[in-house]
C-alpha cells in the first residue's frame, strides 16, 4: 500500500475510533447520570446517541466511514476501519445496542418515579 493511502486509512481509522469512543462514552454515561438523578443530561445523551442510531439505520447499519476506509485497503476484517479489537468491532452493535436500550429503560424509569 502506498504511503499516502496508508496515511489516509490511518486517519480514517483514527477518526472512526474517536467517534466510536464518544458514543460509547455517552452510552456508558447515560445510566450513571440517571442514577445521579441528572435526568435532563441523561436524556440529552439519549438523544445524541439516537442521532447516531438514525445515521447507522440510514446507512444499512454501517458507519458512513466504512466505505471510505474500504477505498484504501482490501482488508475486510471486522476492524479494518477502526482501532478496536476484532471481537468488539464484530459485536459492537449487539453490545452497545443492548447497553443503550438498558440505559433508555433506566432513564425512562427514573423520570417516572
C-alpha positions as CSV (number, residue, x, y, z in Angstrom):
1,X,0.0,0.0,0.0
2,X,1.5,3.4,-1.0
3,X,2.4,5.7,1.9
4,X,-0.4,8.3,1.0
5,X,-3.1,5.6,1.1
6,X,-1.7,4.2,4.3
7,X,-1.8,7.6,6.0
8,X,-5.4,8.2,4.7
9,X,-6.5,4.8,6.1
10,X,-4.8,5.6,9.4
11,X,-6.6,8.9,9.5
12,X,-10.0,7.4,8.8
13,X,-9.4,4.7,11.4
14,X,-8.4,7.3,14.0
15,X,-11.4,9.5,13.3
16,X,-13.7,6.4,13.4
17,X,-12.2,5.4,16.7
18,X,-12.7,8.8,18.2
19,X,-16.3,9.0,17.1
20,X,-16.9,5.5,18.4
21,X,-15.3,6.4,21.8
22,X,-17.5,9.5,22.0
23,X,-20.7,7.5,21.5
24,X,-19.5,4.6,23.7
25,X,-18.8,7.2,26.4
26,X,-22.3,8.6,26.0
27,X,-23.8,5.2,26.3
28,X,-21.9,4.4,29.5
29,X,-22.7,7.8,30.9
30,X,-26.5,7.5,30.4
31,X,-27.3,5.1,33.3
32,X,-24.7,6.8,35.6
33,X,-26.3,10.2,35.1
34,X,-29.8,8.7,35.6
35,X,-28.5,7.1,38.9
36,X,-27.2,10.5,39.9
37,X,-30.7,12.0,39.1
38,X,-29.2,14.2,36.4
39,X,-32.1,13.2,34.2
40,X,-32.0,16.1,31.8
41,X,-28.4,15.5,30.9
42,X,-29.0,11.7,30.6
43,X,-31.9,12.5,28.3
44,X,-29.8,14.8,26.1
45,X,-27.2,12.0,25.7
46,X,-30.0,9.6,24.8
47,X,-31.0,12.0,22.0
48,X,-27.4,12.4,20.9
49,X,-27.0,8.6,20.6
50,X,-30.3,8.4,18.9
51,X,-29.0,10.6,16.1
52,X,-26.1,8.2,15.7
53,X,-28.6,5.3,15.6
54,X,-30.5,7.1,12.8
55,X,-27.3,7.7,10.9
56,X,-26.5,4.0,11.1
57,X,-30.0,3.0,10.1
58,X,-29.9,5.2,7.1
59,X,-26.6,3.6,6.1
60,X,-27.7,0.0,6.2
61,X,-26.4,-0.3,9.8
62,X,-22.8,0.6,8.8
63,X,-20.8,3.6,9.8
64,X,-20.5,6.1,6.9
65,X,-16.7,6.0,7.3
66,X,-16.6,2.3,6.5
67,X,-16.9,2.6,2.7
68,X,-14.5,5.5,2.8
69,X,-11.9,3.3,4.5
70,X,-12.6,0.4,2.1
71,X,-11.2,2.5,-0.7
72,X,-7.8,2.3,0.9
73,X,-7.5,-1.4,1.7
74,X,-8.6,-4.8,0.6
75,X,-8.8,-6.0,4.2
76,X,-12.3,-6.7,5.3
77,X,-11.9,-8.0,8.8
78,X,-14.4,-6.6,11.2
79,X,-11.9,-4.0,12.5
80,X,-10.3,-2.9,9.2
81,X,-11.8,0.6,9.6
82,X,-11.3,1.2,13.3
83,X,-8.8,0.7,16.1
84,X,-10.7,-1.8,18.1
85,X,-10.1,-5.4,18.9
86,X,-11.8,-7.5,16.2
87,X,-14.3,-9.1,18.6
88,X,-15.5,-5.7,19.8
89,X,-15.8,-4.5,16.2
90,X,-17.7,-7.7,15.3
91,X,-20.2,-7.4,18.1
92,X,-20.3,-3.7,18.6
93,X,-24.0,-3.2,17.7
94,X,-25.1,-6.0,19.9
95,X,-23.0,-4.9,22.9
96,X,-23.6,-1.2,22.8
97,X,-27.2,-1.5,21.4
98,X,-28.1,-3.6,24.4
99,X,-26.4,-1.2,26.8
100,X,-28.1,1.8,25.1
101,X,-31.6,0.1,25.3
102,X,-31.0,-0.7,29.0
103,X,-29.9,2.9,29.6
104,X,-33.1,4.2,27.9
105,X,-35.2,2.0,30.0
106,X,-33.5,3.1,33.2
107,X,-33.8,6.8,32.2
108,X,-37.5,6.4,31.5
109,X,-38.0,4.6,34.8
110,X,-36.1,7.3,36.6
111,X,-38.3,10.0,35.1
112,X,-41.5,8.1,36.1
113,X,-40.5,7.6,39.7
